[in-house]
Amino acid sequence: MSITPFKIAIPEEALVDLKRRLAATRWPDAVPPSGWAEGTDPAYLREIVDHWRERFDWRAAEAELNRLPQFRADLDGFGVHFVHQRGKGPAPLPLLITHGWPGSFIEMTKILPLLTDPGAHGGDPKDAFDLVIPSLPGYGFSDQPKALGMNVVAIAQLWTRLMSALGYARFGAQGGDWGAAVTLALGLHHPDRLVGVHFNFFSASLRIELASGAPPFSEEEKAYLSAATQWLEAEGAYGHIQGTRPQTLAYGLADSPAGLAGWILEKFQRWSDCDGHPENCFSRDELLTNLSIYWLTNSIHSSFRLYAERRRLPARIAAGQRVAVPAGAALFPKEIVQPPRSYAERFLDLRRWSPQPRGGHFAAMEQPHLLAEEIRAFFRPLRG
């Protein structure tokens, strides 16, 4: 097990090839007025492709990312990329934050200084964290799985090894999207390593098996389960194909950067609190930095693997199963779906349940200050 410093250094020929492919995009027809109703807005995607080819400066983005303390860990033969930023305070608490799809570790760049150096951002230095932000297996600069079985339970095990290698016997865990699923797996399978777990997302596919004698689902809980099912039917086609035919989908997206942009940007528009336009929440260069990481590391297919693994290991809480550490949740109003508190209390020891005034699925990018304050507040009584 070894840890080495890491710097991003994309070969120039990869950037030249990207621009060539963007220039050669063959556009499909569109039936007006198309907009976002049936997928990514054709007019917006043409703007993005033009900006990506003519004006986006990857080298500037790369230099900015390389200001972060990045590393690669060899964990029994599997390489994991991560950011490790030490906190500035009297006793920083180790905190592991896991991103999701279609994001990357760059989702956390805005929240990182707020958590590691709260004193410099209007907070209390006593709330400082040592932050560990890994790239999920198959994402960005982490290794791509070469065999089946790299599911959220396996990733949770990998994360415990990473934290041990960094010298952290116990730590907090936080996440949204797949990061929430990994955080839940940590809580279920490694409670002895955790101070607490914090979520800003609960999967629409997560289901609970009721134990004998447990109260039946309330009307509010039934309404949530119905809404979650309806969302999966109306909006979940992406997850179904990524889980059932990831290889087939990947041929097109790994070959066409415009296709990749169309596939990913729709989620930033649909899932964020952006009032219909993604750039109301994210800068164009933020969106393209994230897209470029997927493209330049050729990791779109490997990022899909978690969806295929989820079909083999569904999101289920077994009868009587609970997370045996304190838990908290920040609920952003434009999130995909939100369970009632009573549903989460069936498997979590909830200490904090905090509806937020604004924000969506990409909370760390959309509302970093709100999420940072929630994380600080939740872990504050758990320190020491």
C-alpha positions as YAML, in Angstrom:
chain: A
units: angstrom
residues:
- id: 1
  name: MET
  ca: [0.00, 0.00, 0.00]
- id: 2
  name: SER
  ca: [1.60, 3.27, -1.10]
- id: 3
  name: ILE
  ca: [0.63, 6.93, -1.53]
- id: 4
  name: THR
  ca: [2.33, 9.27, -4.01]
- id: 5
  name: PRO
  ca: [1.72, 12.91, -4.97]
- id: 6
  name: PHE
  ca: [-0.19, 13.39, -8.21]
- id: 7
  name: LYS
  ca: [-0.42, 16.15, -10.80]
- id: 8
  name: ILE
  ca: [-2.76, 16.19, -13.77]
- id: 9
  name: ALA
  ca: [-0.80, 16.33, -17.03]
- id: 10
  name: ILE
  ca: [-2.91, 15.68, -20.12]
- id: 11
  name: PRO
  ca: [-0.82, 15.09, -23.28]
- id: 12
  name: GLU
  ca: [-1.11, 17.87, -25.86]
- id: 13
  name: GLU
  ca: [-2.08, 15.39, -28.57]
- id: 14
  name: ALA
  ca: [-5.21, 14.51, -26.56]
- id: 15
  name: LEU
  ca: [-6.30, 18.16, -26.61]
- id: 16
  name: VAL
  ca: [-5.62, 18.43, -30.34]
- id: 17
  name: ASP
  ca: [-7.69, 15.29, -30.95]
- id: 18
  name: LEU
  ca: [-10.54, 16.68, -28.84]
- id: 19
  name: LYS
  ca: [-10.73, 19.86, -30.91]
- id: 20
  name: ARG
  ca: [-10.62, 17.86, -34.13]
- id: 21
  name: ARG
  ca: [-13.52, 15.70, -33.02]
- id: 22
  name: LEU
  ca: [-15.55, 18.71, -31.88]
- id: 23
  name: ALA
  ca: [-15.03, 20.40, -35.23]
- id: 24
  name: ALA
  ca: [-16.20, 17.26, -37.04]
- id: 25
  name: THR
  ca: [-19.44, 16.85, -35.07]
- id: 26
  name: ARG
  ca: [-22.31, 15.53, -37.17]
- id: 27
  name: TRP
  ca: [-25.49, 17.01, -35.77]
- id: 28
  name: PRO
  ca: [-28.83, 15.19, -35.64]
- id: 29
  name: ASP
  ca: [-32.06, 16.79, -36.77]
- id: 30
  name: ALA
  ca: [-34.33, 18.47, -34.25]
- id: 31
  name: VAL
  ca: [-38.06, 19.11, -34.29]
- id: 32
  name: PRO
  ca: [-38.85, 22.68, -33.20]
- id: 33
  name: PRO
  ca: [-39.56, 23.97, -30.72]
- id: 34
  name: SER
  ca: [-37.23, 21.47, -29.10]
- id: 35
  name: GLY
  ca: [-35.60, 23.21, -26.13]
- id: 36
  name: TRP
  ca: [-34.99, 20.83, -23.23]
- id: 37
  name: ALA
  ca: [-38.29, 18.96, -23.46]
- id: 38
  name: GLU
  ca: [-36.91, 15.83, -25.11]
- id: 39
  name: GLY
  ca: [-33.29, 16.02, -23.99]
- id: 40
  name: THR
  ca: [-30.43, 18.49, -24.22]
- id: 41
  name: ASP
  ca: [-31.38, 21.70, -26.04]
- id: 42
  name: PRO
  ca: [-29.80, 21.50, -29.55]
- id: 43
  name: ALA
  ca: [-29.08, 25.23, -29.69]
- id: 44
  name: TYR
  ca: [-27.40, 25.20, -26.28]
- id: 45
  name: LEU
  ca: [-25.32, 22.15, -27.13]
- id: 46
  name: ARG
  ca: [-24.03, 23.84, -30.29]
- id: 47
  name: GLU
  ca: [-22.96, 26.80, -28.13]
- id: 48
  name: ILE
  ca: [-21.20, 24.50, -25.68]
- id: 49
  name: VAL
  ca: [-19.41, 22.55, -28.40]
- id: 50
  name: ASP
  ca: [-18.25, 25.79, -30.02]
- id: 51
  name: HIS
  ca: [-17.02, 27.14, -26.68]
- id: 52
  name: TRP
  ca: [-15.28, 23.85, -25.84]
- id: 53
  name: ARG
  ca: [-13.46, 23.91, -29.19]
- id: 54
  name: GLU
  ca: [-12.64, 27.62, -29.52]
- id: 55
  name: ARG
  ca: [-12.49, 29.25, -26.10]
- id: 56
  name: PHE
  ca: [-12.29, 26.75, -23.23]
- id: 57
  name: ASP
  ca: [-8.76, 26.65, -21.79]
- id: 58
  name: TRP
  ca: [-8.08, 23.18, -20.41]
- id: 59
  name: ARG
  ca: [-4.54, 24.14, -19.42]
- id: 60
  name: ALA
  ca: [-5.90, 26.90, -17.17]
- id: 61
  name: ALA
  ca: [-8.38, 24.47, -15.61]
- id: 62
  name: GLU
  ca: [-5.63, 21.88, -15.20]
- id: 63
  name: ALA
  ca: [-3.35, 24.41, -13.48]
- id: 64
  name: GLU
  ca: [-6.16, 25.42, -11.11]
- id: 65
  name: LEU
  ca: [-6.89, 21.79, -10.20]
- id: 66
  name: ASN
  ca: [-3.19, 21.16, -9.67]
- id: 67
  name: ARG
  ca: [-3.22, 23.75, -6.89]
- id: 68
  name: LEU
  ca: [-5.10, 21.13, -4.87]
- id: 69
  name: PRO
  ca: [-3.06, 18.59, -2.88]
- id: 70
  name: GLN
  ca: [-3.72, 15.52, -5.04]
- id: 71
  name: PHE
  ca: [-2.43, 11.99, -4.55]
- id: 72
  name: ARG
  ca: [-2.74, 8.46, -5.84]
- id: 73
  name: ALA
  ca: [-2.97, 5.52, -3.46]
- id: 74
  name: ASP
  ca: [-2.13, 1.98, -4.47]
- id: 75
  name: LEU
  ca: [-4.60, -0.03, -2.41]
- id: 76
  name: ASP
  ca: [-3.63, -3.65, -2.87]
- id: 77
  name: GLY
  ca: [-3.13, -3.15, -6.60]
- id: 78
  name: PHE
  ca: [-6.02, -0.75, -7.26]
- id: 79
  name: GLY
  ca: [-5.12, 2.91, -7.81]
- id: 80
  name: VAL
  ca: [-7.31, 5.62, -6.28]
- id: 81
  name: HIS
  ca: [-6.93, 9.33, -7.00]
- id: 82
  name: PHE
  ca: [-7.85, 11.68, -4.17]
- id: 83
  name: VAL
  ca: [-7.49, 15.17, -2.76]
- id: 84
  name: HIS
  ca: [-6.24, 15.39, 0.83]
- id: 85
  name: GLN
  ca: [-6.41, 18.84, 2.36]
- id: 86
  name: ARG
  ca: [-5.43, 19.27, 6.01]
- id: 87
  name: GLY
  ca: [-7.67, 21.48, 8.13]
- id: 88
  name: LYS
  ca: [-6.70, 24.72, 9.83]
- id: 89
  name: GLY
  ca: [-7.99, 24.56, 13.37]
- id: 90
  name: PRO
  ca: [-7.16, 23.20, 16.84]
- id: 91
  name: ALA
  ca: [-8.38, 19.64, 16.15]
- id: 92
  name: PRO
  ca: [-9.56, 19.01, 12.56]
- id: 93
  name: LEU
  ca: [-11.94, 16.06, 12.18]
- id: 94
  name: PRO
  ca: [-11.19, 13.67, 9.29]
- id: 95
  name: LEU
  ca: [-14.03, 13.79, 6.77]
- id: 96
  name: LEU
  ca: [-14.38, 11.64, 3.67]
- id: 97
  name: ILE
  ca: [-16.62, 13.14, 0.94]
- id: 98
  name: THR
  ca: [-17.63, 11.03, -2.05]
- id: 99
  name: HIS
  ca: [-18.97, 12.48, -5.31]
- id: 100
  name: GLY
  ca: [-21.45, 10.91, -7.75]
- id: 101
  name: TRP
  ca: [-22.43, 10.69, -11.43]
- id: 102
  name: PRO
  ca: [-22.25, 12.63, -13.70]
- id: 103
  name: GLY
  ca: [-19.94, 14.63, -11.48]
- id: 104
  name: SER
  ca: [-16.37, 14.18, -10.37]
- id: 105
  name: PHE
  ca: [-14.08, 15.28, -7.57]
- id: 106
  name: ILE
  ca: [-14.34, 18.85, -8.90]
- id: 107
  name: GLU
  ca: [-17.84, 19.01, -7.40]
- id: 108
  name: MET
  ca: [-16.13, 19.58, -4.04]
- id: 109
  name: THR
  ca: [-13.68, 22.33, -4.98]
- id: 110
  name: LYS
  ca: [-15.97, 25.14, -3.73]
- id: 111
  name: ILE
  ca: [-16.81, 23.47, -0.45]
- id: 112
  name: LEU
  ca: [-13.24, 22.37, 0.30]
- id: 113
  name: PRO
  ca: [-11.94, 25.69, 1.71]
- id: 114
  name: LEU
  ca: [-15.15, 26.25, 3.67]
- id: 115
  name: LEU
  ca: [-14.65, 22.97, 5.52]
- id: 116
  name: THR
  ca: [-10.88, 22.90, 5.88]
- id: 117
  name: ASP
  ca: [-10.46, 26.55, 6.88]
- id: 118
  name: PRO
  ca: [-13.78, 27.75, 8.32]
- id: 119
  name: GLY
  ca: [-12.08, 30.55, 10.23]
- id: 120
  name: ALA
  ca: [-11.14, 32.24, 6.95]
- id: 121
  name: HIS
  ca: [-14.75, 32.04, 5.71]
- id: 122
  name: GLY
  ca: [-16.80, 33.41, 8.59]
- id: 123
  name: GLY
  ca: [-16.84, 30.21, 10.63]
- id: 124
  name: ASP
  ca: [-15.24, 28.80, 13.75]
- id: 125
  name: PRO
  ca: [-11.77, 27.19, 13.42]
- id: 126
  name: LYS
  ca: [-13.00, 24.52, 15.85]
- id: 127
  name: ASP
  ca: [-15.21, 23.24, 12.99]
- id: 128
  name: ALA
  ca: [-12.24, 22.49, 10.71]
- id: 129
  name: PHE
  ca: [-11.96, 19.17, 8.87]
- id: 130
  name: ASP
  ca: [-9.14, 17.21, 7.33]
- id: 131
  name: LEU
  ca: [-10.82, 16.60, 3.98]
- id: 132
  name: VAL
  ca: [-10.34, 13.48, 1.86]
- id: 133
  name: ILE
  ca: [-12.06, 13.60, -1.55]
- id: 134
  name: PRO
  ca: [-11.48, 10.45, -3.62]
- id: 135
  name: SER
  ca: [-12.42, 9.89, -7.24]
- id: 136
  name: LEU
  ca: [-14.71, 6.88, -7.44]
- id: 137
  name: PRO
  ca: [-13.29, 3.77, -9.11]
- id: 138
  name: GLY
  ca: [-13.72, 4.20, -12.85]
- id: 139
  name: TYR
  ca: [-13.97, 7.98, -12.60]
- id: 140
  name: GLY
  ca: [-11.36, 10.49, -13.67]
- id: 141
  name: PHE
  ca: [-7.87, 9.69, -12.45]
- id: 142
  name: SER
  ca: [-8.72, 6.61, -10.39]
- id: 143
  name: ASP
  ca: [-8.17, 3.18, -11.93]
- id: 144
  name: GLN
  ca: [-10.92, 1.61, -14.01]
- id: 145
  name: PRO
  ca: [-12.27, -1.70, -12.63]
- id: 146
  name: LYS
  ca: [-11.21, -4.67, -14.75]
- id: 147
  name: ALA
  ca: [-13.61, -7.19, -13.21]
- id: 148
  name: LEU
  ca: [-17.16, -7.35, -11.90]
- id: 149
  name: GLY
  ca: [-17.85, -6.61, -8.26]
- id: 150
  name: MET
  ca: [-16.75, -2.99, -7.75]
- id: 151
  name: ASN
  ca: [-20.07, -2.05, -6.13]
- id: 152
  name: VAL
  ca: [-20.76, 0.42, -3.33]
- id: 153
  name: VAL
  ca: [-19.95, -2.16, -0.64]
- id: 154
  name: ALA
  ca: [-16.57, -2.87, -2.25]
- id: 155
  name: ILE
  ca: [-15.91, 0.87, -2.59]
- id: 156
  name: ALA
  ca: [-16.74, 1.39, 1.08]
- id: 157
  name: GLN
  ca: [-14.16, -1.27, 1.94]
- id: 158
  name: LEU
  ca: [-11.66, 0.48, -0.36]
- id: 159
  name: TRP
  ca: [-12.33, 3.80, 1.36]
- id: 160
  name: THR
  ca: [-11.66, 2.33, 4.81]
- id: 161
  name: ARG
  ca: [-8.29, 1.11, 3.53]
- id: 162
  name: LEU
  ca: [-7.55, 4.56, 2.12]
- id: 163
  name: MET
  ca: [-8.37, 6.24, 5.44]
- id: 164
  name: SER
  ca: [-6.22, 3.71, 7.31]
- id: 165
  name: ALA
  ca: [-3.34, 4.42, 4.94]
- id: 166
  name: LEU
  ca: [-3.74, 8.12, 5.77]
- id: 167
  name: GLY
  ca: [-3.61, 7.36, 9.49]
- id: 168
  name: TYR
  ca: [-7.28, 7.96, 10.31]
- id: 169
  name: ALA
  ca: [-8.72, 5.30, 12.62]
- id: 170
  name: ARG
  ca: [-12.14, 7.00, 12.75]
- id: 171
  name: PHE
  ca: [-13.68, 9.60, 10.48]
- id: 172
  name: GLY
  ca: [-16.90, 11.16, 9.25]
- id: 173
  name: ALA
  ca: [-18.42, 10.38, 5.85]
- id: 174
  name: GLN
  ca: [-20.60, 12.51, 3.59]
- id: 175
  name: GLY
  ca: [-22.03, 12.23, 0.10]
- id: 176
  name: GLY
  ca: [-24.71, 12.76, -2.50]
- id: 177
  name: ASP
  ca: [-25.74, 10.62, -5.48]
- id: 178
  name: TRP
  ca: [-23.40, 7.58, -5.60]
- id: 179
  name: GLY
  ca: [-21.48, 9.25, -2.77]
- id: 180
  name: ALA
  ca: [-24.59, 8.86, -0.62]
- id: 181
  name: ALA
  ca: [-24.81, 5.17, -1.53]
- id: 182
  name: VAL
  ca: [-21.15, 4.65, -0.59]
- id: 183
  name: THR
  ca: [-21.66, 6.61, 2.64]
- id: 184
  name: LEU
  ca: [-24.67, 4.42, 3.47]
- id: 185
  name: ALA
  ca: [-22.56, 1.30, 2.78]
- id: 186
  name: LEU
  ca: [-19.87, 2.64, 5.10]
- id: 187
  name: GLY
  ca: [-22.46, 3.17, 7.82]
- id: 188
  name: LEU
  ca: [-23.96, -0.30, 7.39]
- id: 189
  name: HIS
  ca: [-20.73, -2.27, 7.12]
- id: 190
  name: HIS
  ca: [-18.06, -0.22, 8.93]
- id: 191
  name: PRO
  ca: [-19.76, 1.60, 11.83]
- id: 192
  name: ASP
  ca: [-16.72, 1.05, 14.07]
- id: 193
  name: ARG
  ca: [-14.71, 3.35, 11.77]
- id: 194
  name: LEU
  ca: [-17.22, 6.20, 11.71]
- id: 195
  name: VAL
  ca: [-17.98, 9.23, 13.83]
- id: 196
  name: GLY
  ca: [-21.14, 9.88, 11.82]
- id: 197
  name: VAL
  ca: [-22.63, 9.92, 8.33]
- id: 198
  name: HIS
  ca: [-24.22, 12.83, 6.49]
- id: 199
  name: PHE
  ca: [-26.31, 12.79, 3.30]
- id: 200
  name: ASN
  ca: [-27.64, 15.32, 0.83]
- id: 201
  name: PHE
  ca: [-29.41, 12.67, -1.26]
- id: 202
  name: PHE
  ca: [-31.44, 9.47, -0.89]
- id: 203
  name: SER
  ca: [-31.77, 7.26, -3.95]
- id: 204
  name: ALA
  ca: [-35.21, 6.90, -5.55]
- id: 205
  name: SER
  ca: [-34.46, 3.18, -5.90]
- id: 206
  name: LEU
  ca: [-33.65, 2.62, -2.19]
- id: 207
  name: ARG
  ca: [-36.20, 0.28, -0.64]
- id: 208
  name: ILE
  ca: [-36.74, -0.95, 2.93]
- id: 209
  name: GLU
  ca: [-37.85, -4.42, 3.96]
- id: 210
  name: LEU
  ca: [-40.09, -4.06, 7.01]
- id: 211
  name: ALA
  ca: [-39.22, -6.24, 9.97]
- id: 212
  name: SER
  ca: [-41.90, -8.33, 11.63]
- id: 213
  name: GLY
  ca: [-43.87, -6.08, 13.95]
- id: 214
  name: ALA
  ca: [-42.57, -2.85, 12.41]
- id: 215
  name: PRO
  ca: [-45.18, -0.15, 11.79]
- id: 216
  name: PRO
  ca: [-46.56, -0.28, 8.24]
- id: 217
  name: PHE
  ca: [-45.67, 2.52, 5.87]
- id: 218
  name: SER
  ca: [-47.61, 5.69, 6.60]
- id: 219
  name: GLU
  ca: [-49.65, 7.48, 3.95]
- id: 220
  name: GLU
  ca: [-46.81, 10.00, 3.63]
- id: 221
  name: GLU
  ca: [-44.28, 7.21, 3.10]
- id: 222
  name: LYS
  ca: [-46.52, 5.48, 0.56]
- id: 223
  name: ALA
  ca: [-46.88, 8.76, -1.33]
- id: 224
  name: TYR
  ca: [-43.07, 9.11, -1.39]
- id: 225
  name: LEU
  ca: [-42.57, 5.54, -2.67]
- id: 226
  name: SER
  ca: [-45.15, 6.18, -5.38]
- id: 227
  name: ALA
  ca: [-43.45, 9.46, -6.37]
- id: 228
  name: ALA
  ca: [-40.06, 7.72, -6.47]
- id: 229
  name: THR
  ca: [-41.46, 5.01, -8.74]
- id: 230
  name: GLN
  ca: [-43.03, 7.63, -11.00]
- id: 231
  name: TRP
  ca: [-39.73, 9.52, -11.20]
- id: 232
  name: LEU
  ca: [-37.86, 6.36, -12.18]
- id: 233
  name: GLU
  ca: [-40.45, 5.74, -14.90]
- id: 234
  name: ALA
  ca: [-40.37, 9.30, -16.27]
- id: 235
  name: GLU
  ca: [-36.71, 10.24, -15.78]
- id: 236
  name: GLY
  ca: [-34.78, 7.05, -15.12]
- id: 237
  name: ALA
  ca: [-34.10, 5.84, -18.68]
- id: 238
  name: TYR
  ca: [-30.46, 6.96, -18.38]
- id: 239
  name: GLY
  ca: [-29.93, 4.73, -15.33]
- id: 240
  name: HIS
  ca: [-31.71, 1.79, -16.93]
- id: 241
  name: ILE
  ca: [-29.53, 1.78, -20.03]
- id: 242
  name: GLN
  ca: [-26.37, 2.50, -18.03]
- id: 243
  name: GLY
  ca: [-27.23, -0.46, -15.84]
- id: 244
  name: THR
  ca: [-28.34, -2.90, -18.53]
- id: 245
  name: ARG
  ca: [-26.30, -2.01, -21.64]
- id: 246
  name: PRO
  ca: [-23.40, 0.18, -20.49]
- id: 247
  name: GLN
  ca: [-21.01, -1.17, -23.10]
- id: 248
  name: THR
  ca: [-23.34, -0.44, -26.01]
- id: 249
  name: LEU
  ca: [-23.98, 3.12, -24.87]
- id: 250
  name: ALA
  ca: [-20.28, 3.74, -24.27]
- id: 251
  name: TYR
  ca: [-19.25, 3.17, -27.89]
- id: 252
  name: GLY
  ca: [-20.93, 6.37, -29.01]
- id: 253
  name: LEU
  ca: [-20.08, 8.52, -25.98]
- id: 254
  name: ALA
  ca: [-16.42, 7.47, -25.90]
- id: 255
  name: ASP
  ca: [-16.10, 8.40, -29.58]
- id: 256
  name: SER
  ca: [-17.98, 11.71, -29.69]
- id: 257
  name: PRO
  ca: [-17.30, 14.56, -27.26]
- id: 258
  name: ALA
  ca: [-20.46, 16.30, -28.48]
- id: 259
  name: GLY
  ca: [-22.44, 13.15, -27.68]
- id: 260
  name: LEU
  ca: [-20.82, 12.96, -24.26]
- id: 261
  name: ALA
  ca: [-21.70, 16.60, -23.60]
- id: 262
  name: GLY
  ca: [-25.30, 16.05, -24.65]
- id: 263
  name: TRP
  ca: [-25.63, 13.03, -22.35]
- id: 264
  name: ILE
  ca: [-24.14, 14.69, -19.27]
- id: 265
  name: LEU
  ca: [-25.32, 18.29, -19.55]
- id: 266
  name: GLU
  ca: [-28.97, 17.28, -19.53]
- id: 267
  name: LYS
  ca: [-28.54, 16.04, -15.95]
- id: 268
  name: PHE
  ca: [-27.02, 19.32, -14.80]
- id: 269
  name: GLN
  ca: [-30.06, 21.07, -16.27]
- id: 270
  name: ARG
  ca: [-32.73, 18.61, -15.05]
- id: 271
  name: TRP
  ca: [-31.39, 18.02, -11.55]
- id: 272
  name: SER
  ca: [-30.22, 21.45, -10.43]
- id: 273
  name: ASP
  ca: [-32.06, 24.48, -9.06]
- id: 274
  name: CYS
  ca: [-31.25, 26.39, -12.25]
- id: 275
  name: ASP
  ca: [-34.69, 27.69, -13.33]
- id: 276
  name: GLY
  ca: [-34.36, 25.92, -16.68]
- id: 277
  name: HIS
  ca: [-30.83, 26.88, -17.69]
- id: 278
  name: PRO
  ca: [-27.72, 25.15, -16.27]
- id: 279
  name: GLU
  ca: [-25.60, 28.29, -16.40]
- id: 280
  name: ASN
  ca: [-27.87, 29.87, -13.78]
- id: 281
  name: CYS
  ca: [-26.10, 27.46, -11.38]
- id: 282
  name: PHE
  ca: [-22.80, 26.59, -13.00]
- id: 283
  name: SER
  ca: [-20.33, 28.52, -15.11]
- id: 284
  name: ARG
  ca: [-19.73, 27.25, -18.62]
- id: 285
  name: ASP
  ca: [-16.12, 26.53, -17.75]
- id: 286
  name: GLU
  ca: [-17.15, 24.51, -14.66]
- id: 287
  name: LEU
  ca: [-19.37, 22.35, -16.83]
- id: 288
  name: LEU
  ca: [-16.62, 21.91, -19.41]
- id: 289
  name: THR
  ca: [-13.95, 21.10, -16.83]
- id: 290
  name: ASN
  ca: [-16.13, 18.25, -15.57]
- id: 291
  name: LEU
  ca: [-16.87, 17.10, -19.14]
- id: 292
  name: SER
  ca: [-13.20, 17.28, -20.05]
- id: 293
  name: ILE
  ca: [-12.24, 15.00, -17.18]
- id: 294
  name: TYR
  ca: [-14.64, 12.35, -18.48]
- id: 295
  name: TRP
  ca: [-13.41, 12.79, -22.04]
- id: 296
  name: LEU
  ca: [-9.67, 13.06, -21.44]
- id: 297
  name: THR
  ca: [-9.57, 10.04, -19.12]
- id: 298
  name: ASN
  ca: [-11.93, 8.03, -21.38]
- id: 299
  name: SER
  ca: [-13.92, 7.12, -18.29]
- id: 300
  name: ILE
  ca: [-17.54, 7.34, -19.39]
- id: 301
  name: HIS
  ca: [-17.97, 3.56, -19.70]
- id: 302
  name: SER
  ca: [-16.17, 2.83, -16.43]
- id: 303
  name: SER
  ca: [-18.34, 5.46, -14.71]
- id: 304
  name: PHE
  ca: [-21.41, 3.51, -15.87]
- id: 305
  name: ARG
  ca: [-20.23, 0.35, -14.13]
- id: 306
  name: LEU
  ca: [-21.80, 1.33, -10.81]
- id: 307
  name: TYR
  ca: [-25.23, 1.23, -12.46]
- id: 308
  name: ALA
  ca: [-24.59, -2.29, -13.70]
- id: 309
  name: GLU
  ca: [-23.32, -3.28, -10.26]
- id: 310
  name: ARG
  ca: [-26.45, -1.80, -8.67]
- id: 311
  name: ARG
  ca: [-28.60, -4.18, -10.72]
- id: 312
  name: ARG
  ca: [-26.62, -7.10, -9.29]
- id: 313
  name: LEU
  ca: [-26.72, -5.65, -5.76]
- id: 314
  name: PRO
  ca: [-29.96, -3.62, -5.47]
- id: 315
  name: ALA
  ca: [-30.33, -0.76, -3.01]
- id: 316
  name: ARG
  ca: [-32.10, -2.53, -0.16]
- id: 317
  name: ILE
  ca: [-32.24, -2.12, 3.59]
- id: 318
  name: ALA
  ca: [-32.87, -5.60, 5.00]
- id: 319
  name: ALA
  ca: [-35.52, -6.15, 7.65]
- id: 320
  name: GLY
  ca: [-34.20, -4.80, 10.94]
- id: 321
  name: GLN
  ca: [-31.00, -3.42, 9.39]
- id: 322
  name: ARG
  ca: [-29.89, 0.00, 10.65]
- id: 323
  name: VAL
  ca: [-26.89, 2.31, 10.47]
- id: 324
  name: ALA
  ca: [-25.50, 2.24, 13.99]
- id: 325
  name: VAL
  ca: [-23.85, 5.67, 13.96]
- id: 326
  name: PRO
  ca: [-25.32, 9.20, 14.15]
- id: 327
  name: ALA
  ca: [-26.73, 10.42, 10.84]
- id: 328
  name: GLY
  ca: [-27.76, 13.75, 9.39]
- id: 329
  name: ALA
  ca: [-29.30, 15.00, 6.17]
- id: 330
  name: ALA
  ca: [-29.54, 18.29, 4.31]
- id: 331
  name: LEU
  ca: [-32.54, 18.36, 1.95]
- id: 332
  name: PHE
  ca: [-32.36, 20.64, -1.06]
- id: 333
  name: PRO
  ca: [-35.70, 21.56, -2.65]
- id: 334
  name: LYS
  ca: [-34.83, 20.75, -6.29]
- id: 335
  name: GLU
  ca: [-33.36, 17.35, -5.46]
- id: 336
  name: ILE
  ca: [-34.63, 14.43, -7.56]
- id: 337
  name: VAL
  ca: [-36.86, 13.00, -4.81]
- id: 338
  name: GLN
  ca: [-36.89, 13.42, -1.04]
- id: 339
  name: PRO
  ca: [-38.22, 10.86, 1.45]
- id: 340
  name: PRO
  ca: [-40.13, 11.96, 4.53]
- id: 341
  name: ARG
  ca: [-38.14, 11.96, 7.74]
- id: 342
  name: SER
  ca: [-40.04, 8.94, 9.05]
- id: 343
  name: TYR
  ca: [-38.79, 6.83, 6.12]
- id: 344
  name: ALA
  ca: [-35.14, 7.72, 6.80]
- id: 345
  name: GLU
  ca: [-35.61, 7.12, 10.53]
- id: 346
  name: ARG
  ca: [-36.44, 3.48, 9.79]
- id: 347
  name: PHE
  ca: [-32.76, 2.80, 9.01]
- id: 348
  name: LEU
  ca: [-30.86, 5.82, 10.33]
- id: 349
  name: ASP
  ca: [-30.15, 7.21, 13.79]
- id: 350
  name: LEU
  ca: [-31.14, 10.69, 12.68]
- id: 351
  name: ARG
  ca: [-29.69, 13.57, 14.69]
- id: 352
  name: ARG
  ca: [-30.25, 16.34, 12.13]
- id: 353
  name: TRP
  ca: [-32.82, 16.71, 9.32]
- id: 354
  name: SER
  ca: [-32.52, 20.09, 7.61]
- id: 355
  name: PRO
  ca: [-34.65, 21.29, 4.68]
- id: 356
  name: GLN
  ca: [-32.79, 23.99, 2.75]
- id: 357
  name: PRO
  ca: [-34.17, 27.11, 1.06]
- id: 358
  name: ARG
  ca: [-32.63, 26.50, -2.38]
- id: 359
  name: GLY
  ca: [-30.39, 24.12, -4.29]
- id: 360
  name: GLY
  ca: [-30.59, 20.81, -6.08]
- id: 361
  name: HIS
  ca: [-28.75, 17.57, -6.76]
- id: 362
  name: PHE
  ca: [-25.27, 19.09, -7.08]
- id: 363
  name: ALA
  ca: [-25.42, 20.77, -3.70]
- id: 364
  name: ALA
  ca: [-21.67, 21.21, -3.16]
- id: 365
  name: MET
  ca: [-21.43, 23.11, -6.47]
- id: 366
  name: GLU
  ca: [-24.78, 24.90, -6.31]
- id: 367
  name: GLN
  ca: [-24.93, 25.92, -2.65]
- id: 368
  name: PRO
  ca: [-21.52, 25.27, -1.07]
- id: 369
  name: HIS
  ca: [-22.08, 27.64, 1.85]
- id: 370
  name: LEU
  ca: [-25.42, 26.07, 2.82]
- id: 371
  name: LEU
  ca: [-24.04, 22.54, 2.60]
- id: 372
  name: ALA
  ca: [-20.83, 23.44, 4.44]
- id: 373
  name: GLU
  ca: [-22.77, 24.95, 7.34]
- id: 374
  name: GLU
  ca: [-24.98, 21.86, 7.55]
- id: 375
  name: ILE
  ca: [-21.95, 19.56, 7.62]
- id: 376
  name: ARG
  ca: [-20.28, 21.69, 10.30]
- id: 377
  name: ALA
  ca: [-23.44, 21.79, 12.41]
- id: 378
  name: PHE
  ca: [-24.05, 18.04, 12.17]
- id: 379
  name: PHE
  ca: [-20.54, 16.99, 13.14]
- id: 380
  name: ARG
  ca: [-20.03, 19.69, 15.79]
- id: 381
  name: PRO
  ca: [-21.45, 17.63, 18.73]
- id: 382
  name: LEU
  ca: [-19.72, 14.46, 17.46]
- id: 383
  name: ARG
  ca: [-16.17, 15.80, 17.76]
- id: 384
  name: GLY
  ca: [-13.83, 14.59, 20.44]
...
